[in-house]
Amino acid sequence: MESIGCVLMWMLIALSNAGGLSGAGSNIPIMLIFFSLDMSEAVPISAFVAVCATVFRFILNFNQRHPKNPERVAINYEIVQLTMPCVFLGSFLGIMLGKAIGPDA
């Protein structure tokens, strides 16, 4: 069962990375079904998969140039600067809400 889960996870991550996503959120059901993990174990592993996929994609695309304007890089860092504070704020609020609600909710 775990070998099927590994193959499915690999395919999902590869397809998601090809589309520009990490695929980590959709790996959670695979980990719950094929690896018999709890949600409290699957979510951190999924977050680690997202970080690894993002770093790998960044390394591959770091020096890639824009196809229509060779003076620009392919990664639009202005969008990153605008969205990352919102991502950090959302993570912070989620952690605070999770602590306030408690694990029994």
VOTOR-821173 format. One record per atom (N, C-alpha, C, O, CB): y, x, z; residue in three letters. Coordinates in steps of 0.05 Angstrom, whole numbers, padded with zeros to 5 digits, always signed. Glycine has a CB too. Layout:
YXZALA;...
//
This chain:
-00024+00016+00000MET;+00000+00000+00000MET;+00025+00017+00000MET;+00045+00011-00013MET;+00000-00019+00024MET;+00025+00039+00015GLU;+00048+00057+00017GLU;+00053+00071-00010GLU;+00076+00076-00017GLU;+00045+00077+00039GLU;+00032+00078-00025SER;+00036+00091-00050SER;+00050+00072-00070SER;+00066+00081-00086SER;+00010+00101-00062SER;+00043+00047-00070ILE;+00056+00027-00087ILE;+00086+00025-00079ILE;+00103+00023-00096ILE;+00042-00001-00085ILE;+00091+00025-00053GLY;+00119+00024-00043GLY;+00135+00048-00052GLY;+00158+00045-00059GLY;+00119+00021-00013GLY;+00122+00072-00051CYS;+00136+00096-00059CYS;+00144+00095-00089CYS;+00166+00102-00097CYS;+00119+00121-00054CYS;+00125+00085-00105VAL;+00130+00083-00134VAL;+00152+00063-00139VAL;+00170+00068-00155VAL;+00105+00075-00149VAL;+00151+00040-00126LEU;+00172+00019-00129LEU;+00199+00029-00120LEU;+00220+00024-00133LEU;+00165-00006-00114LEU;+00200+00043-00098MET;+00225+00054-00088MET;+00237+00074-00107MET;+00261+00074-00113MET;+00222+00066-00060MET;+00220+00092-00118TRP;+00229+00112-00136TRP;+00240+00099-00162TRP;+00261+00107-00171TRP;+00206+00131-00144TRP;+00226+00079-00172MET;+00236+00065-00196MET;+00262+00051-00191MET;+00280+00052-00208MET;+00214+00045-00206MET;+00264+00038-00168LEU;+00288+00023-00162LEU;+00312+00042-00158LEU;+00334+00036-00168LEU;+00284+00007-00136LEU;+00308+00064-00144ILE;+00330+00084-00141ILE;+00338+00096-00167ILE;+00362+00100-00172ILE;+00321+00106-00121ILE;+00319+00102-00184ALA;+00325+00114-00211ALA;+00341+00095-00228ALA;+00361+00102-00240ALA;+00299+00123-00225ALA;+00332+00070-00229LEU;+00347+00050-00245LEU;+00374+00044-00233LEU;+00394+00041-00248LEU;+00331+00024-00246LEU;+00376+00043-00207SER;+00402+00038-00195SER;+00422+00061-00199SER;+00445+00057-00205SER;+00399+00034-00165SER;+00412+00086-00197ASN;+00429+00109-00202ASN;+00438+00110-00231ASN;+00460+00118-00237ASN;+00414+00135-00195ASN;+00421+00102-00249ALA;+00428+00101-00278ALA;+00451+00081-00282ALA;+00468+00085-00300ALA;+00404+00094-00295ALA;+00452+00060-00266GLY;+00473+00040-00268GLY;+00497+00046-00251GLY;+00516+00031-00251GLY;+00462+00013-00260GLY;+00496+00067-00235GLY;+00519+00075-00219GLY;+00518+00065-00191GLY;+00539+00067-00177GLY;+00544+00066-00232GLY;+00496+00055-00181LEU;+00493+00046-00154LEU;+00473+00064-00139LEU;+00459+00080-00152LEU;+00484+00016-00153LEU;+00472+00061-00113SER;+00452+00077-00098SER;+00425+00063-00096SER;+00405+00076-00093SER;+00463+00083-00070SER;+00424+00037-00097GLY;+00399+00022-00095GLY;+00388+00020-00067GLY;+00365+00012-00063GLY;+00379+00034-00112GLY;+00404+00028-00047ALA;+00393+00030-00020ALA;+00389+00002-00008ALA;+00370-00003+00007ALA;+00412+00046-00002ALA;+00408-00016-00013GLY;+00405-00043-00001GLY;+00381-00058-00011GLY;+00369-00074+00004GLY;+00430-00059-00007GLY;+00373-00054-00036SER;+00350-00067-00046SER;+00324-00053-00039SER;+00302-00064-00044SER;+00352-00069-00076SER;+00326-00030-00026ASN;+00301-00016-00016ASN;+00292-00027+00010ASN;+00269-00023+00018ASN;+00307+00014-00014ASN;+00309-00041+00024ILE;+00302-00051+00051ILE;+00278-00070+00050ILE;+00259-00066+00065ILE;+00326-00065+00064ILE;+00277-00090+00032PRO;+00253-00107+00030PRO;+00228-00092+00024PRO;+00206-00098+00033PRO;+00257-00129+00010PRO;+00230-00071+00007ILE;+00207-00055+00000ILE;+00196-00041+00024ILE;+00172-00040+00029ILE;+00213-00035-00023ILE;+00215-00030+00040MET;+00206-00016+00065MET;+00194-00035+00085MET;+00175-00028+00099MET;+00230-00001+00077MET;+00205-00059+00087LEU;+00194-00079+00105LEU;+00166-00088+00097LEU;+00149-00091+00114LEU;+00213-00103+00107LEU;+00162-00092+00071ILE;+00137-00103+00062ILE;+00115-00081+00060ILE;+00093-00084+00071ILE;+00140-00116+00034ILE;+00121-00059+00046PHE;+00101-00039+00040PHE;+00096-00018+00062PHE;+00075-00007+00063PHE;+00108-00025+00014PHE;+00116-00013+00078PHE;+00114+00007+00099PHE;+00112-00004+00127PHE;+00110+00011+00146PHE;+00137+00026+00097PHE;+00114-00031+00129SER;+00112-00045+00155SER;+00133-00034+00175SER;+00126-00031+00199SER;+00084-00042+00167SER;+00157-00030+00166LEU;+00178-00020+00184LEU;+00194-00044+00195LEU;+00194-00066+00184LEU;+00197-00001+00169LEU;+00207-00040+00218ASP;+00225-00060+00229ASP;+00252-00057+00215ASP;+00257-00037+00202ASP;+00228-00057+00260ASP;+00268-00078+00218MET;+00295-00077+00206MET;+00311-00054+00218MET;+00327-00041+00204MET;+00309-00103+00210MET;+00308-00049+00244SER;+00323-00027+00257SER;+00315+00000+00247SER;+00330+00019+00250SER;+00319-00029+00287SER;+00291+00003+00235GLU;+00283+00028+00223GLU;+00290+00030+00194GLU;+00297+00051+00184GLU;+00253+00032+00227GLU;+00288+00007+00180ALA;+00292+00007+00151ALA;+00321+00011+00143ALA;+00327+00024+00123ALA;+00281-00019+00139ALA;+00339+00000+00158VAL;+00368+00002+00151VAL;+00378+00030+00152VAL;+00391+00039+00133VAL;+00384-00016+00169VAL;+00373+00046+00173PRO;+00382+00074+00173PRO;+00369+00091+00151PRO;+00382+00108+00139PRO;+00376+00087+00200PRO;+00344+00086+00145ILE;+00330+00101+00124ILE;+00343+00093+00097ILE;+00347+00111+00080ILE;+00300+00094+00123ILE;+00350+00068+00094SER;+00363+00059+00070SER;+00391+00072+00067SER;+00399+00079+00045SER;+00366+00028+00070SER;+00405+00074+00089ALA;+00432+00087+00088ALA;+00429+00117+00081ALA;+00445+00127+00066ALA;+00446+00084+00116ALA;+00408+00130+00091PHE;+00403+00158+00084PHE;+00397+00160+00054PHE;+00406+00179+00041PHE;+00380+00169+00101PHE;+00381+00142+00043VAL;+00375+00141+00014VAL;+00401+00138-00001VAL;+00405+00151-00022VAL;+00356+00118+00007VAL;+00420+00121+00008ALA;+00445+00117-00006ALA;+00462+00143-00006ALA;+00474+00150-00026ALA;+00461+00094+00008ALA;+00463+00156+00017VAL;+00478+00181+00018VAL;+00466+00202-00001VAL;+00480+00216-00015VAL;+00479+00192+00047VAL;+00440+00205+00000CYS;+00427+00225-00018CYS;+00431+00218-00047CYS;+00437+00236-00063CYS;+00396+00226-00012CYS;+00429+00193-00055ALA;+00433+00185-00083ALA;+00462+00189-00091ALA;+00468+00198-00113ALA;+00426+00156-00087ALA;+00481+00184-00073THR;+00509+00187-00079THR;+00516+00217-00082THR;+00531+00224-00101THR;+00527+00175-00058THR;+00506+00233-00065VAL;+00511+00262-00067VAL;+00499+00274-00092VAL;+00511+00290-00106VAL;+00500+00277-00042VAL;+00475+00265-00099PHE;+00462+00274-00123PHE;+00478+00266-00148PHE;+00482+00282-00166PHE;+00433+00263-00125PHE;+00486+00241-00149ARG;+00502+00231-00171ARG;+00529+00246-00173ARG;+00538+00252-00195ARG;+00507+00201-00169ARG;+00541+00252-00150PHE;+00567+00266-00150PHE;+00563+00294-00161PHE;+00579+00304-00177PHE;+00579+00267-00122PHE;+00542+00308-00153ILE;+00536+00335-00163ILE;+00532+00335-00193ILE;+00542+00353-00207ILE;+00512+00347-00149ILE;+00518+00315-00203LEU;+00514+00314-00232LEU;+00539+00308-00248LEU;+00543+00318-00270LEU;+00493+00293-00238LEU;+00557+00292-00237ASN;+00580+00282-00251ASN;+00606+00297-00244ASN;+00627+00290-00254ASN;+00584+00253-00247ASN;+00605+00317-00227PHE;+00629+00330-00217PHE;+00645+00342-00239PHE;+00670+00338-00240PHE;+00621+00351-00197PHE;+00633+00357-00258ASN;+00648+00370-00279ASN;+00649+00354-00305ASN;+00659+00364-00325ASN;+00636+00397-00284ASN;+00638+00331-00305GLN;+00637+00315-00330GLN;+00665+00305-00336GLN;+00680+00296-00319GLN;+00618+00291-00326GLN;+00673+00308-00362ARG;+00699+00300-00371ARG;+00699+00271-00381ARG;+00678+00261-00389ARG;+00709+00319-00393ARG;+00723+00259-00381HIS;+00726+00232-00392HIS;+00721+00232-00422HIS;+00730+00251-00436HIS;+00755+00222-00386HIS;+00706+00212-00432PRO;+00699+00214-00461PRO;+00722+00211-00480PRO;+00721+00222-00502PRO;+00678+00192-00467PRO;+00743+00196-00472LYS;+00766+00192-00490LYS;+00789+00211-00485LYS;+00806+00216-00503LYS;+00775+00164-00488LYS;+00791+00222-00461ASN;+00813+00240-00454ASN;+00801+00264-00440ASN;+00795+00264-00416ASN;+00833+00225-00435ASN;+00797+00286-00455PRO;+00783+00310-00443PRO;+00799+00324-00421PRO;+00788+00341-00408PRO;+00777+00329-00465PRO;+00824+00316-00417GLU;+00840+00329-00396GLU;+00833+00316-00369GLU;+00840+00328-00348GLU;+00870+00326-00402GLU;+00821+00293-00368ARG;+00814+00279-00344ARG;+00784+00283-00337ARG;+00768+00287-00355ARG;+00821+00249-00346ARG;+00778+00280-00312VAL;+00749+00280-00304VAL;+00739+00252-00305VAL;+00754+00233-00306VAL;+00746+00292-00275VAL;+00712+00249-00306ALA;+00700+00222-00308ALA;+00703+00206-00283ALA;+00704+00181-00284ALA;+00671+00225-00316ALA;+00704+00219-00260ILE;+00705+00204-00234ILE;+00735+00198-00229ILE;+00752+00216-00229ILE;+00693+00221-00211ILE;+00741+00173-00224ASN;+00768+00165-00218ASN;+00773+00167-00188ASN;+00765+00149-00173ASN;+00773+00136-00229ASN;+00785+00189-00180TYR;+00788+00194-00151TYR;+00809+00176-00138TYR;+00809+00173-00114TYR;+00795+00223-00147TYR;+00827+00164-00154GLU;+00846+00145-00143GLU;+00832+00121-00131GLU;+00840+00111-00110GLU;+00867+00137-00164GLU;+00812+00111-00146ILE;+00797+00088-00136ILE;+00782+00095-00110ILE;+00780+00079-00092ILE;+00777+00078-00157ILE;+00771+00119-00110VAL;+00757+00128-00086VAL;+00776+00129-00062VAL;+00768+00121-00040VAL;+00744+00156-00091VAL;+00800+00139-00066GLN;+00819+00141-00045GLN;+00828+00113-00035GLN;+00834+00110-00011GLN;+00844+00157-00053GLN;+00827+00094-00052LEU;+00835+00066-00045LEU;+00813+00052-00030LEU;+00818+00036-00011LEU;+00844+00051-00069LEU;+00788+00056-00039THR;+00766+00040-00028THR;+00753+00052-00003THR;+00743+00037+00014THR;+00745+00037-00049THR;+00753+00078+00000MET;+00739+00090+00023MET;+00750+00082+00050MET;+00733+00078+00068MET;+00740+00120+00020MET;+00776+00079+00054PRO;+00785+00069+00080PRO;+00774+00041+00086PRO;+00768+00035+00109PRO;+00815+00069+00081PRO;+00772+00025+00066CYS;+00761-00002+00070CYS;+00731-00001+00077CYS;+00721-00016+00094CYS;+00764-00020+00045CYS;+00717+00017+00065VAL;+00688+00021+00071VAL;+00685+00031+00100VAL;+00668+00021+00115VAL;+00675+00041+00052VAL;+00701+00050+00108PHE;+00699+00060+00135PHE;+00707+00039+00155PHE;+00694+00036+00176PHE;+00718+00085+00139PHE;+00728+00023+00150LEU;+00736+00002+00167LEU;+00714-00020+00170LEU;+00709-00030+00192LEU;+00762-00011+00158LEU;+00702-00026+00147GLY;+00680-00046+00148GLY;+00656-00036+00164GLY;+00644-00052+00179GLY;+00671-00053+00120GLY;+00650-00011+00161SER;+00628+00001+00177SER;+00634+00000+00207SER;+00617-00006+00223SER;+00621+00029+00168SER;+00659+00008+00213PHE;+00667+00009+00241PHE;+00667-00019+00253PHE;+00656-00023+00275PHE;+00696+00020+00243PHE;+00677-00039+00239LEU;+00677-00066+00249LEU;+00648-00077+00251LEU;+00642-00092+00270LEU;+00694-00085+00231LEU;+00631-00070+00233GLY;+00603-00079+00234GLY;+00589-00067+00258GLY;+00574-00081+00271GLY;+00589-00071+00209GLY;+00594-00042+00265ILE;+00582-00030+00288ILE;+00593-00043+00314ILE;+00577-00049+00332ILE;+00588+00001+00289ILE;+00619-00048+00315MET;+00630-00061+00338MET;+00620-00089+00342MET;+00614-00098+00364MET;+00661-00061+00337MET;+00617-00104+00320LEU;+00606-00131+00322LEU;+00577-00130+00330LEU;+00568-00147+00346LEU;+00609-00146+00295LEU;+00562-00111+00319GLY;+00534-00108+00327GLY;+00530-00102+00356GLY;+00512-00113+00369GLY;+00521-00087+00310GLY;+00548-00086+00368LYS;+00546-00080+00396LYS;+00554-00104+00413LYS;+00543-00109+00434LYS;+00564-00056+00403LYS;+00574-00120+00403ALA;+00584-00143+00418ALA;+00563-00165+00417ALA;+00559-00179+00437ALA;+00610-00153+00406ALA;+00550-00169+00395ILE;+00530-00190+00393ILE;+00505-00183+00407ILE;+00492-00200+00421ILE;+00523-00197+00363ILE;+00496-00158+00405GLY;+00473-00149+00419GLY;+00448-00150+00401GLY;+00448-00163+00381GLY;+00468-00165+00445GLY;+00427-00136+00409PRO;+00403-00135+00392PRO;+00386-00161+00393PRO;+00369-00164+00376PRO;+00385-00112+00401PRO;+00391-00179+00412ASP;+00375-00203+00414ASP;+00384-00226+00397ASP;+00371-00246+00395ASP;+00374-00212+00443ASP;+00408-00223+00384ALA;+00419-00245+00368ALA;+00403-00249+00342ALA;+00410-00266+00327ALA;+00447-00240+00362ALA;
//
